[in-house]
Amino acid sequence: MSNTNYQELTEVELRNYVKQHPEDEDAFQHYLSIVRAKPGWVKVSTPEQSLAEFQKRIQANQHTS
């Protein structure tokens, strides 16, 4: 869609680019691949799964504080 080389952008630069160019699907997909590759990333499909994950993380945080 554009001539932007996504590989050369930092994650922050790419996130900002995606915010400014929401129509650039290639940039968005590249950003998602970076985010999904990070450790600790969890895919949820329902609000219930999201709530369960938040609760699990809150409990884990309380035990380390």
N, C-alpha and C positions, 0 to 999 in steps of 0.2 A: 503494500500500500504506500509506503514511503521509502525514501532513500536512507533513513536512519539506520545506523549499524547498532543494533541492540546489544551486541556483544561488548562494545566499547563503553557502554554506559554503566555507571555504578547502579546498585539496586535503588538508591534514593533518586538518582537521575531518571531511571526508567519509570519508577512509580510516578514521579512528577510528569513525565512525558505522557504516560497513560492517562493521567488525570486531565491533561490539557488536550489530548487527542483521543477521546473515547471511541471514535469510529475506527481506530487503527487496531483491528482484531489481532494482527500478527504481534504487535507490541504487547497487547494484553495477554495473549497466550504465552509469550516468552516470560513475562513477569510472573504469571501463574506457575510456570515450570520452576522458576527460582524459588518462589515462596514454598511450593510443595516439596522441594528438595531439602528444606531445612529440617534439622532434627526437632522432634516434638510436635510436628505438624500432624493434626488429626482431622480426617475427613468425617463430617457428620452430614446426615441426610434429612434429619427431622429436628424440630425444636426440642423434642424430648432427649435426643442424643446430645444436642448442644448443651442443654441444661445439665445432663449427667456429667459431661466432660468438665463444665465449669465447676460443678460441685466437687468433683474429684480433684481438680487443680487447687481449689480453695482449701480443701482438707489437707492436701499435701503441703501447701504453703503454711498452714497453721502449725503443722508438725515441725517445720524447719525454722520457725521464728522463735 
